């Protein structure tokens, strides 16, 4: 990773003008910013959308990892370096999801404060893997109550960087929290329509434990331990046996990854396959916001597990 960062910095220095003026690898998010808006860089489109909802026109926010990109294996471009250098605030998730950011920011000479929204949240139950010593799962926001915990922390951080707009950030965070509360209630209503015996699923990788824990689903297994780590034949066989034993109705893939393994497992078991869930990245409309992404995911989970 440090070698990758060094290469990105070297290219950035060699092509600074091009990096600053065009060809950006970052994805702008949110409404058209007003003049003098706070320059915010987020690591993912999900986090950028949260920033846009709290900051409104008072922020200009970009996501380093583009829509459909993979945060775990992100390869920064020279223009990403330029945007980090110019940022007033840098927003990350933390918990190992975007650990490449700190080194990249340091090597870029970025002076903006970095806030890791997922770290040290009061009242949040952090989930780790079943094996001793496994790290905390970073995908907190797939439980909407955890995403709600991000919002006041984000509002405080924006206000620290831009004190003149403190009241506006506080008001926006309260309004957005109400929207998220409605989303959380809607998800619970939808999951309640799934017969209890059918509330079991297999996901592509360990992205959905918070969603399952919060809304009464059981994840029987995952197709891969981590993106880029293909399972062995023995692991696939064990997963197939687990699916059959538990009576799992559906296997779920993720939009940014190949669905080949997911389809293979589903065909072996007769389970339904759904390939287009989102977690680290937003998608095309209507999954182009955090709220839209959560609704998209839940609608597909409910349809697959009820046989609709």
C-alpha positions in Angstrom: 0.0 0.0 0.0 2.8 2.4 0.8 4.4 1.7 -2.5 1.1 2.4 -4.3 0.8 5.7 -2.4 4.3 6.7 -3.4 3.6 6.0 -7.0 0.4 8.1 -6.8 2.3 11.0 -5.2 5.1 10.8 -7.8 2.6 10.9 -10.7 0.7 13.8 -9.0 3.9 15.9 -8.8 4.7 15.2 -12.4 1.2 16.1 -13.6 0.0 18.6 -11.0 -1.8 20.8 -13.5 -3.7 18.0 -15.1 -4.7 16.6 -11.7 -6.0 19.9 -10.5 -7.9 20.8 -13.6 -9.5 17.6 -14.8 -9.6 13.8 -15.0 -10.6 13.5 -11.3 -11.1 10.1 -9.9 -13.4 11.5 -7.3 -17.2 11.7 -7.5 -19.0 15.0 -6.6 -22.0 14.6 -4.4 -25.0 16.7 -3.3 -26.6 20.0 -4.3 -24.7 22.7 -6.1 -22.5 24.3 -3.4 -22.6 28.0 -2.7 -19.6 30.3 -3.1 -17.0 29.7 -0.4 -18.4 26.3 0.5 -16.5 24.0 2.8 -14.4 21.6 0.7 -15.0 18.1 2.0 -13.5 14.8 0.7 -15.1 11.5 1.9 -13.7 8.1 1.2 -16.9 6.5 -0.1 -20.1 7.6 -1.8 -22.1 6.5 1.2 -20.2 8.8 3.5 -20.3 11.6 0.9 -24.1 11.4 0.8 -24.3 11.7 4.6 -22.1 14.8 4.4 -24.3 16.3 1.6 -27.4 15.7 3.7 -26.0 17.5 6.7 -24.0 20.1 4.9 -26.4 21.0 2.1 -25.1 23.9 -0.1 -22.7 24.9 2.6 -20.3 22.1 1.6 -18.7 20.9 -1.6 -18.2 17.1 -1.1 -16.5 14.5 -3.2 -16.0 10.8 -2.8 -12.5 9.4 -3.4 -13.9 5.9 -4.2 -16.3 6.4 -7.2 -19.7 4.9 -7.5 -19.4 1.2 -8.0 -15.8 1.2 -6.7 -14.3 -1.0 -4.1 -13.1 0.7 -0.9 -11.1 -2.3 0.4 -8.8 -2.3 -2.6 -9.0 1.3 -3.8 -6.2 2.5 -6.0 -5.8 6.3 -5.7 -5.2 8.5 -8.7 -3.1 11.7 -8.9 -6.3 13.8 -8.9 -7.3 12.2 -5.6 -4.1 13.5 -4.1 -4.8 17.0 -5.4 -8.3 17.0 -3.8 -7.0 15.8 -0.5 -4.4 18.6 -0.5 -7.2 21.2 -1.1 -9.7 19.8 1.4 -10.9 21.6 4.5 -12.2 18.4 6.0 -11.6 14.7 5.2 -14.3 12.2 6.2 -13.6 8.4 6.6 -15.4 5.5 8.2 -12.5 4.0 10.1 -12.5 0.5 11.7 -10.1 -0.7 9.0 -12.5 0.0 6.0 -10.5 2.8 4.5 -7.2 2.5 6.4 -5.3 3.5 3.3 -6.5 7.1 3.7 -4.2 8.2 6.5 -1.0 7.3 4.6 -2.3 8.8 1.4 -3.3 12.1 3.2 0.1 12.3 5.0 2.1 11.7 1.8 -0.1 14.2 0.0 0.7 16.9 2.5 -3.0 17.3 3.4 -3.5 19.6 6.4 -7.3 19.1 6.8 -8.5 17.2 9.9 -9.6 13.6 9.4 -12.8 12.4 11.1 -13.5 8.7 11.3 -17.3 8.6 11.8 -17.5 4.9 12.7 -15.0 5.1 15.6 -15.9 5.4 19.3 -19.7 5.9 18.9 -21.6 5.8 22.1 -24.4 3.3 22.3 -23.3 1.3 19.2 -22.8 -2.4 19.6 -19.7 -3.2 17.5 -19.7 -6.7 15.9 -16.7 -8.8 15.3 -16.2 -12.2 13.6 -16.9 -15.5 15.3 -13.2 -16.5 15.5 -11.1 -15.1 18.5 -9.1 -12.0 17.6 -11.1 -11.1 14.4 -11.4 -7.4 13.9 -14.6 -5.4 14.3 -16.8 -5.4 11.2 -16.7 -1.8 9.7 -20.1 -1.8 7.9 -22.0 -0.1 10.7 -24.2 2.0 8.6 -26.2 -1.0 7.3 -28.1 -0.8 10.6 -29.9 2.6 10.3 -29.6 3.2 14.0 -25.8 3.2 13.6 -26.0 5.6 10.6 -28.1 7.9 12.8 -25.2 7.8 15.3 -22.9 9.1 12.6 -25.0 12.2 12.0 -24.4 14.3 15.2 -20.7 13.5 15.1 -20.6 14.7 11.5 -22.6 17.9 12.3 -20.2 18.7 15.1 -17.2 18.1 12.9 -18.6 20.3 10.1 -19.3 23.1 12.7 -15.8 22.9 14.0 -14.5 23.5 10.5 -17.1 26.1 9.7 -18.4 27.7 12.9 -20.4 30.4 11.2 -22.8 27.8 10.0 -23.2 25.8 13.2 -26.9 26.4 13.5 -27.5 25.3 9.9 -25.6 22.1 10.4 -27.5 21.3 13.6 -30.9 22.0 12.0 -30.0 19.8 9.0 -28.8 17.0 11.2 -32.0 17.0 13.2 -34.1 16.9 10.0 -32.1 14.2 8.4 -32.2 12.1 11.6 -36.0 12.2 11.4 -35.8 10.9 7.8 -33.5 8.1 9.0 -35.9 7.3 11.9 -38.7 6.8 9.3 -36.4 4.6 7.2 -35.6 2.4 10.2 -39.3 2.0 11.0 -40.1 1.2 7.4 -37.3 -1.5 7.3 -38.7 -3.2 10.4 -42.2 -3.2 8.8 -40.9 -4.8 5.6 -38.8 -7.5 7.4 -41.8 -8.4 9.5 -43.5 -9.6 6.3 -41.0 -12.4 5.8 -42.1 -15.7 7.4 -39.8 -16.2 10.5 -38.5 -19.6 9.1 -37.3 -17.8 5.9 -35.3 -15.0 7.6 -32.0 -16.7 6.7 -29.6 -15.7 3.9 -26.1 -16.1 2.5 -24.2 -13.0 1.4 -21.2 -12.5 -0.8 -18.9 -11.3 1.9 -19.1 -10.1 5.5 -20.9 -6.8 4.8 -24.3 -7.4 6.3 -24.0 -8.5 9.9 -25.2 -5.2 11.3 -28.3 -5.3 9.1 -29.0 -8.9 10.1 -28.5 -8.2 13.8 -30.7 -5.1 13.8 -33.6 -6.5 11.8 -33.9 -10.1 12.9 -32.2 -11.9 10.0 -29.7 -14.8 10.2 -26.6 -14.9 8.0 -25.9 -18.6 7.5 -22.7 -18.1 5.6 -20.7 -16.0 3.1 -19.4 -16.9 -0.3 -16.0 -15.3 0.2 -14.1 -14.4 3.4 -13.1 -11.1 1.8 -13.2 -9.5 -1.6 -10.4 -10.9 -3.8 -10.1 -14.1 -1.8 -11.8 -16.9 -3.8 -12.9 -19.8 -1.6 -11.6 -23.4 -2.0 -13.7 -26.2 -3.3 -14.0 -27.5 0.3 -15.3 -24.2 1.5 -17.9 -24.0 -1.3 -19.0 -27.6 -0.5 -19.3 -26.7 3.2 -21.4 -23.6 2.4 -23.7 -25.7 0.1 -24.2 -28.2 2.9 -25.0 -25.3 5.4 -27.5 -23.8 3.0 -29.3 -27.1 2.5 -29.4 -27.8 6.2 -30.7 -24.4 7.2 -33.2 -24.2 4.3 -31.8 -20.9 3.1 -34.1 -19.4 0.4 -31.7 -16.9 -1.2 -28.1 -16.2 -1.9 -27.2 -12.5 -2.3 -24.4 -11.0 -4.4 -23.2 -7.4 -4.4 -23.4 -5.0 -7.4 -19.7 -4.2 -7.5 -18.5 -7.8 -7.6 -18.8 -10.6 -10.1 -21.8 -12.8 -9.5 -20.2 -16.0 -10.8 -19.6 -17.6 -7.4 -23.0 -16.5 -6.1 -24.7 -18.1 -9.0 -22.7 -21.3 -8.7 -23.7 -21.7 -5.0 -27.3 -20.9 -5.7 -27.5 -23.4 -8.6 -26.0 -26.1 -6.4 -28.7 -25.6 -3.7 -31.7 -24.4 -5.6 -31.8 -21.2 -3.7 -32.9 -18.0 -5.3 -30.1 -15.6 -6.4 -30.2 -11.8 -6.1 -27.0 -10.1 -7.3 -27.5 -6.4 -6.9 -27.2 -5.4 -3.2 -25.1 -2.4 -2.2 -23.1 -1.7 0.9 -19.8 0.2 0.5 -21.0 2.1 -2.6 -24.1 3.8 -3.8 -25.5 2.9 -7.3 -27.7 4.3 -10.0 -31.1 5.8 -9.1 -33.0 4.9 -7.0 -30.0 3.5 -5.0 -28.0 6.7 -5.5 -28.5 7.9 -1.9 -28.0 6.2 1.5 -31.8 6.1 2.0 -32.4 4.9 -1.5 -29.7 2.3 -1.2 -31.2 0.9 2.0 -34.7 0.8 0.5 -33.3 -1.0 -2.6 -31.5 -3.6 -0.5 -34.5 -4.3 1.8 -37.0 -4.5 -1.1 -34.8 -7.2 -2.8 -34.1 -9.1 0.4 -37.9 -9.2 1.2 -38.8 -10.3 -2.3 -36.2 -13.0 -2.4 -37.0 -14.4 1.1 -40.8 -14.3 0.6 -40.6 -15.7 -3.0 -42.3 -12.6 -4.4 
